[in-house]
Amino acid sequence: MLSSAARILALMILPASALVGMTAPALADVQVTDDSAEAQLMGFYAGALSFTPAGRPAGRRFDFGLEATWLPQLSAEDRDTTFAGAKVENTNFSHVLPRLRLRWRPSSDWVLEAGFVPPIRMFGVTPEQYGFAGAYRVAGHTTPVGFWVRGHYLIADIVGPITCPEDAVQDPANTVCYGGQVSDDHFQPETYGLDLVLDGPISSVDGLGWYAAAGWEHQTLRFATHFVNASGRLDDQRLVARVERASFLGGITWSERHGLRLDFEVSYMPDALATARLAIAWAWGK
């Protein structure tokens, strides 16, 4: 059931990756193991980017807003990789990951979502992202607690000086980067998965509701190096890892009767990270 539904979702959304121009370059992939330092580092950031509900299913027909994910900073040990030479990767660009979000509720039992980060420079990187999701209420049509099945898909292209930032190419102690050019690397996660979601009102507070979810996510994690070293040699290796993740989350939503909506969510992805999200949106339509 999970695999067939996930394939249908991926086939529905696959053309979007071609439209946004994020087709992978024709380079040979170097497979890294799931427990390698490289896969663990990529999995941490893919978990932070995961297209979670970030709120209870919308009550109005449309809402549009902004979410912000808290991104824990990693120690040098956590960022230490060994592929093609031991070095610490430059990934602590920001404590916050922002994303625009649109929800559309075409009927009482369906919620469709899209998330978007434009390809503009922020926090030292260009974090282009596109996320899509669809949720269907399978039970709880006439009860306070609803039971939903939600499929989601995300593709991203995070471009920045991850391998060799400016301070590394100027550091004589850095045997990999010194004397070269600042790198222009690409982290390209592609994920899809299914969530089982419960939601309901908190009757003691007007407009306040809760939601919780458990799910599964498949992650294809690619990292493409683009670094010219001191000898003028281009390093354009491309690493890839494919992993399966479980996910758990819970949150609260407050909806004001004139349309303001606030959401708070905490999520946990074993072997990846725990994080929190805040979202603010304006809703309209009955």
C-alpha positions as a printed Julia matrix, in Angstrom:
286×3 Matrix{Float64}:
   0.0    0.0     0.0
   2.72   2.44    0.95
   4.89   1.79   -2.08
   2.05   2.04   -4.63
   0.69   5.26   -3.13
   4.16   6.77   -2.99
   4.77   5.89   -6.64
   1.5    7.53   -7.67
   2.41  10.69   -5.75
   5.88  10.81   -7.29
   4.51  10.31  -10.82
   1.99  13.12  -10.3
   4.65  15.59   -9.22
   7.66  14.42  -11.23
   7.11  16.94  -14.07
   7.56  19.77  -11.56
  11.25  18.95  -11.2
  11.73  19.34  -14.94
   9.81  22.62  -15.02
  11.97  24.22  -12.33
  15.2   23.26  -14.1
  16.72  21.17  -11.33
  17.52  18.11  -13.44
  20.76  16.58  -12.2
  23.83  17.03  -14.39
  25.02  13.97  -16.29
  27.77  12.95  -13.87
  28.49   9.48  -12.5
  27.07   9.05   -9.0
  29.35   7.78   -6.25
  27.21   5.78   -3.83
  27.95   6.35   -0.14
  26.66   4.07    2.6
  23.77   5.09    4.82
  25.97   5.2     7.92
  28.77   7.25    6.34
  29.55  10.73    7.63
  28.49  12.18    4.27
  25.07  10.46    4.3
  24.48  11.44    7.93
  25.28  15.09    7.21
  23.03  15.19    4.13
  20.27  13.39    6.04
  20.34  15.99    8.81
  19.56  18.8     6.38
  17.06  16.76    4.37
  15.18  16.15    7.62
  15.1   19.89    8.3
  13.72  20.54    4.79
  11.03  17.82    5.01
   7.61  19.09    3.85
   5.64  18.45    7.05
   2.06  19.67    7.68
   3.25  22.72    9.7
  -0.29  23.13   11.01
  -3.67  21.51   11.36
  -5.54  21.0     8.04
  -6.86  24.4     6.99
 -10.46  25.25    7.86
 -10.93  27.88    5.15
 -10.65  27.42    1.41
  -7.25  29.13    1.04
  -4.42  30.26    3.24
  -1.03  31.7     2.39
   1.83  32.27    4.78
   5.42  31.84    5.87
   6.95  29.08    7.97
  10.33  29.09    9.7
  12.17  25.94   10.76
  14.7   26.07   13.58
  17.99  24.58   12.38
  20.37  23.39   15.13
  24.01  24.24   14.51
  26.33  21.28   14.06
  29.69  20.86   15.76
  32.9   20.49   13.78
  32.87  16.78   14.64
  29.38  16.39   13.17
  30.51  18.14    9.97
  33.72  16.14    9.59
  33.72  14.03    6.39
  36.35  11.68    5.01
  35.47  11.21    1.33
  38.39  12.39   -0.89
  40.25  13.69    2.18
  39.26  14.47    5.76
  37.78  17.94    6.19
  35.07  19.87    8.01
  32.22  20.96    5.7
  30.86  24.51    5.83
  27.14  24.01    6.58
  26.26  26.26    9.53
  24.84  29.06    7.39
  21.75  29.95    9.42
  19.69  29.03   12.49
  16.44  29.42   10.51
  15.07  27.94    7.27
  12.16  30.02    5.85
   9.6   28.75    3.33
   6.49  30.22    1.7
   3.4   28.05    1.87
  -0.03  27.86    0.2
  -2.95  25.65    1.25
  -6.11  25.0    -0.74
  -9.1   23.06    0.6
 -11.29  22.17   -2.4
 -13.66  20.16   -0.17
 -14.09  19.32    3.49
 -12.14  16.07    3.03
  -9.22  17.27    0.87
  -6.31  19.62    1.59
  -3.68  20.42   -1.08
  -0.43  22.2    -0.18
   2.54  23.76   -1.94
   5.76  25.17   -0.51
   8.27  27.37   -2.26
  11.63  29.01   -1.67
  12.72  31.16   -4.63
  16.26  30.89   -6.04
  17.54  34.04   -4.33
  20.67  34.4    -2.22
  20.09  34.36    1.54
  22.29  33.44    4.52
  25.2   32.79    2.14
  23.38  30.16    0.03
  20.68  29.93   -2.63
  18.11  27.54   -1.07
  15.72  26.85   -3.96
  12.91  24.46   -2.9
   9.58  23.13   -4.18
   7.26  21.03   -2.01
   3.84  19.51   -2.71
   1.39  17.54   -0.56
  -2.14  16.2    -0.6
  -4.15  15.04    2.43
  -7.43  13.11    2.44
  -9.64  12.58    5.48
 -10.43   8.87    5.66
 -12.32   8.91    8.99
 -13.82  11.37   11.46
 -16.17  13.12    9.07
 -18.79  13.65   11.78
 -16.61  13.5    14.92
 -14.27  16.08   16.5
 -11.17  14.0    15.74
 -10.21  13.59   12.08
  -7.98  10.88   10.6
  -6.05  11.84    7.46
  -3.63  10.21    5.03
  -1.11  12.7     3.65
   1.39  12.22    0.81
   4.24  14.68    0.3
   7.09  15.37   -2.11
  10.02  17.8    -2.03
  12.85  18.66   -4.38
  15.52  21.24   -3.6
  18.79  22.61   -4.9
  20.85  24.29   -2.16
  23.8   26.09   -3.76
  26.69  27.52   -1.74
  30.36  27.3    -0.68
  29.96  24.08    1.32
  33.22  22.33    0.4
  35.58  25.3     0.39
  34.36  28.69    1.67
  36.46  31.85    1.42
  38.22  31.43    4.78
  39.23  27.86    3.85
  40.87  28.82    0.53
  42.88  31.46    2.43
  43.99  29.08    5.21
  47.42  27.46    4.62
  46.53  24.78    7.15
  43.64  23.61    4.95
  45.39  21.16    2.64
  42.29  20.57    0.5
  41.1   24.12   -0.18
  44.1   26.45    0.23
  44.95  28.46   -2.87
  41.9   27.37   -4.82
  38.64  29.09   -5.72
  35.62  29.4    -3.44
  33.45  26.37   -4.22
  29.97  26.47   -5.73
  28.49  23.2    -4.51
  24.98  21.75   -4.88
  23.07  19.81   -2.23
  20.07  18.26   -4.0
  17.68  16.27   -1.8
  14.59  14.67   -3.31
  12.11  13.13   -0.86
   8.64  11.62   -0.82
   6.59   9.9     1.85
   3.3    9.2     3.58
   1.95  10.44    6.94
  -0.97   9.29    9.05
  -2.38  12.41   10.7
  -4.83  12.89   13.59
  -6.3   16.29   14.43
  -8.96  17.78   16.64
 -10.08  20.89   18.54
  -9.02  21.97   22.02
 -12.46  22.83   23.35
 -11.24  24.92   26.28
  -9.77  27.61   23.98
 -11.71  29.1    21.05
  -9.94  28.59   17.71
  -7.21  26.3    19.13
  -6.61  22.8    17.79
  -4.02  20.03   17.91
  -2.56  17.59   15.4
  -0.1   14.68   15.45
   1.42  12.5    12.75
   3.63   9.5    12.17
   5.04   8.61    8.81
   7.68   7.24    6.47
   9.93   9.11    4.04
  12.28   8.01    1.28
  15.25  10.34    0.72
  17.52  10.49   -2.31
  20.4   12.71   -1.22
  22.85  14.1    -3.76
  25.83  16.34   -3.25
  27.69  17.73   -6.26
  31.08  19.29   -5.58
  32.28  22.16   -7.76
  35.72  23.3    -6.61
  38.81  24.38   -8.56
  41.96  23.73   -6.51
  45.29  25.56   -6.47
  46.51  23.55   -9.47
  43.48  24.54  -11.55
  41.93  21.05  -11.34
  38.15  20.87  -11.11
  36.68  18.6    -8.44
  33.16  17.8    -9.67
  32.43  14.54   -7.87
  28.82  13.66   -7.17
  27.85  11.69   -4.06
  24.49  10.02   -3.57
  22.79   8.22   -0.67
  19.32   6.67   -0.56
  17.78   6.2     2.86
  14.43   5.43    4.47
  13.33   7.49    7.48
  10.55   7.31   10.04
   9.08  10.61   11.23
   6.98  11.77   14.17
   5.5   15.2    14.86
   2.89  17.11   16.8
   1.66  20.67   16.98
  -1.02  23.19   17.73
  -2.89  25.65   15.49
  -4.7   28.81   16.49
  -7.13  30.3    13.97
  -8.61  33.74   14.51
 -12.12  34.25   13.09
 -11.02  37.05   10.72
  -8.42  34.81    9.04
  -5.16  35.01   10.98
  -3.6   31.59   11.57
  -0.62  30.65   13.79
   1.01  27.23   13.96
   3.69  25.64   16.13
   5.12  22.2    15.42
   7.83  19.94   16.81
   9.14  17.03   14.75
  11.58  14.18   15.17
  13.23  12.05   12.51
  15.32   9.24   14.07
  18.95   9.21   12.96
  18.49  12.72   11.5
  17.3   15.52   13.8
  14.67  17.0    16.08
  13.43  20.47   15.24
  10.56  22.94   15.58
   8.57  25.08   13.14
   6.6   28.29   13.46
   4.18  29.46   10.8
   1.96  32.47   10.27
  -0.69  32.66    7.55
  -3.73  34.56    6.39
  -6.78  32.5     5.45
  -9.82  33.4     3.38
 -12.82  31.75    1.75
 -15.48  29.53    3.28
